Amino acid sequence: MPTCCVLQSLARLQLILMLNYATIRPYRSEDLEFLYEISLRTGHMGGDASHLYRDKRLMGSIYSAPYAVLEPEFVLVVADEQGVGGFIAGTDDTNAWEERLERDWWPILRNQLTPPPLHAVAASPDLRRIEMIFHPRRTPSHIAEAFPAHLHLNILPRLQHQGLGSRLLKIWIGAASGRGVKALHVGVNRGNTGAIAFWRSHNFKELETESPKTRTLWMGRKLSVA
Ligand SMILES: CC(C)(COP(=O)(O)OP(=O)(O)OC[C@H]1O[C@@H](n2cnc3c(N)ncnc32)[C@H](O)[C@@H]1OP(=O)(O)O)[C@@H](O)C(=O)NCCC(=O)NCCS
């Protein structure tokens, strides 16, 4: 393929990579249920959160489905003979994304859910996520400005530790660079030590600033850094 076409393919995440144990390919609408499932099964500090939630779609409703529905061209999946077992999803401009969610995504969910009680401390994981849907917290402005893009990367245990997360990340970053992205961040649960080790090994640095500390550790990477 000529260089210009390779670059165009990367910028649109059109490449298909077939390994002997899995395939990396662009997201398709029929993958959506897998994304809900993957978000749930990797949603408790990187481990299975199924036992924590009564509503099994809440995690995906926040962390994967909006990307798949609103910006599917920025989503890649990894699939094997059991189906889709991982994804990477994200956006180039976090501030614009959060405004888009407020316009096009949260209202749909708010219509389907019972609002959380006013001034109540979220007493369960379900309530905490519902609270996030009704009153989403914005990414700290200094992080969204210095590291505008962000992403989510989740792989089921059967496909972890085989280099797939690293491959997905490399392809996503290559595409993002092609679109002009200069820096990106991730938000990691502080208890998710495996993921923190993964991001560190891919040159993401801790962006610690908040006081008092929240559950989220922000990590960022400038794309000029190899
Ligand atoms: C973190 C994650 C995306 C990494 O993807 P992966 O395909 O397993 O990663 P790779 O095989 O490319 O690289 C693995 C390396 O990352 C680091 N790493 C990943 N998971 C780790 C863990 N649980 N404990 C320690 N190191 C880990 C190690 O350096 C590891 O090298 P090793 O396999 O030689 O030990 C994947 O494990 C995952 O989806 N976890 C659950 C969901 C999650 O936590 N997502 C990130 C949320 S911010």
The ligand as an SDF file (V2000), in Angstrom:
LIG
                    3D

 48 50  0  0  0  0  0  0  0  0999 V2000
   -3.7020   -3.1150   31.4290 C   0  0  0  0  0  0  0  0  0  0  0  0
   -3.9870   -3.8650   30.1240 C   0  0  0  0  0  0  0  0  0  0  0  0
   -4.7030   -2.9350   29.1520 C   0  0  0  0  0  0  0  0  0  0  0  0
   -2.6580   -4.2740   29.5140 C   0  0  0  0  0  0  0  0  0  0  0  0
   -2.9190   -4.9860   28.3160 O   0  0  0  0  0  0  0  0  0  0  0  0
   -2.1080   -6.3270   27.9880 P   0  0  0  0  0  0  0  0  0  0  0  0
   -2.4890   -6.7640   26.6260 O   0  0  0  0  0  0  0  0  0  0  0  0
   -2.3100   -7.2880   29.0840 O   0  0  0  0  0  0  0  0  0  0  0  0
   -0.6400   -5.7270   28.0140 O   0  0  0  0  0  0  0  0  0  0  0  0
    0.6330   -6.2090   27.2030 P   0  0  0  0  0  0  0  0  0  0  0  0
    0.6230   -7.6980   27.0860 O   0  0  0  0  0  0  0  0  0  0  0  0
    0.7570   -5.4200   25.9690 O   0  0  0  0  0  0  0  0  0  0  0  0
    1.7570   -5.7150   28.1850 O   0  0  0  0  0  0  0  0  0  0  0  0
    1.8160   -6.3460   29.4400 C   0  0  0  0  0  0  0  0  0  0  0  0
    2.7190   -5.5370   30.3260 C   0  0  0  0  0  0  0  0  0  0  0  0
    1.9910   -4.4850   30.9660 O   0  0  0  0  0  0  0  0  0  0  0  0
    2.2620   -4.5240   32.3820 C   0  0  0  0  0  0  0  0  0  0  0  0
    1.0800   -5.1230   33.0300 N   0  0  0  0  0  0  0  0  0  0  0  0
   -0.1480   -5.2830   32.4750 C   0  0  0  0  0  0  0  0  0  0  0  0
   -1.0100   -5.8320   33.3640 N   0  0  0  0  0  0  0  0  0  0  0  0
   -0.2820   -6.0350   34.4930 C   0  0  0  0  0  0  0  0  0  0  0  0
   -0.6010   -6.5640   35.7630 C   0  0  0  0  0  0  0  0  0  0  0  0
   -1.8470   -6.9950   36.0790 N   0  0  0  0  0  0  0  0  0  0  0  0
    0.3640   -6.6140   36.6990 N   0  0  0  0  0  0  0  0  0  0  0  0
    1.6040   -6.1670   36.4180 C   0  0  0  0  0  0  0  0  0  0  0  0
    1.9630   -5.6550   35.2260 N   0  0  0  0  0  0  0  0  0  0  0  0
    1.0320   -5.5880   34.2790 C   0  0  0  0  0  0  0  0  0  0  0  0
    3.4860   -5.4210   32.5350 C   0  0  0  0  0  0  0  0  0  0  0  0
    4.6210   -4.6500   32.2460 O   0  0  0  0  0  0  0  0  0  0  0  0
    3.2300   -6.4220   31.4310 C   0  0  0  0  0  0  0  0  0  0  0  0
    4.3340   -7.1280   30.9950 O   0  0  0  0  0  0  0  0  0  0  0  0
    4.3120   -8.7480   31.1630 P   0  0  0  0  0  0  0  0  0  0  0  0
    3.1040   -9.2550   30.4200 O   0  0  0  0  0  0  0  0  0  0  0  0
    5.6140   -9.1530   30.5640 O   0  0  0  0  0  0  0  0  0  0  0  0
    4.1940   -8.9610   32.6380 O   0  0  0  0  0  0  0  0  0  0  0  0
   -4.8430   -5.1430   30.3570 C   0  0  0  0  0  0  0  0  0  0  0  0
   -4.1740   -5.9610   31.2630 O   0  0  0  0  0  0  0  0  0  0  0  0
   -6.2490   -4.8560   30.8390 C   0  0  0  0  0  0  0  0  0  0  0  0
   -7.1280   -4.5840   30.0360 O   0  0  0  0  0  0  0  0  0  0  0  0
   -6.4750   -4.9280   32.1480 N   0  0  0  0  0  0  0  0  0  0  0  0
   -7.8250   -4.7970   32.6920 C   0  0  0  0  0  0  0  0  0  0  0  0
   -8.4980   -3.4660   32.3730 C   0  0  0  0  0  0  0  0  0  0  0  0
   -7.6520   -2.3160   32.7760 C   0  0  0  0  0  0  0  0  0  0  0  0
   -7.1340   -2.2570   33.8830 O   0  0  0  0  0  0  0  0  0  0  0  0
   -7.5300   -1.3380   31.8410 N   0  0  0  0  0  0  0  0  0  0  0  0
   -6.8200   -0.1260   32.0610 C   0  0  0  0  0  0  0  0  0  0  0  0
   -7.6840    0.8330   32.7720 C   0  0  0  0  0  0  0  0  0  0  0  0
   -6.8540    2.3970   32.9760 S   0  0  0  0  0  0  0  0  0  0  0  0
  1  2  1  0
  2  3  1  0
  2  4  1  0
  2 36  1  0
  4  5  1  0
  5  6  1  0
  6  7  2  0
  6  8  1  0
  6  9  1  0
  9 10  1  0
 10 11  2  0
 10 12  1  0
 10 13  1  0
 13 14  1  0
 14 15  1  0
 15 16  1  0
 15 30  1  0
 16 17  1  0
 17 18  1  0
 17 28  1  0
 18 19  1  0
 18 27  1  0
 19 20  2  0
 20 21  1  0
 21 22  1  0
 21 27  2  0
 22 23  1  0
 22 24  2  0
 24 25  1  0
 25 26  2  0
 26 27  1  0
 28 29  1  0
 28 30  1  0
 30 31  1  0
 31 32  1  0
 32 33  2  0
 32 34  1  0
 32 35  1  0
 36 37  1  0
 36 38  1  0
 38 39  2  0
 38 40  1  0
 40 41  1  0
 41 42  1  0
 42 43  1  0
 43 44  2  0
 43 45  1  0
 45 46  1  0
 46 47  1  0
 47 48  1  0
M  END
$$$$
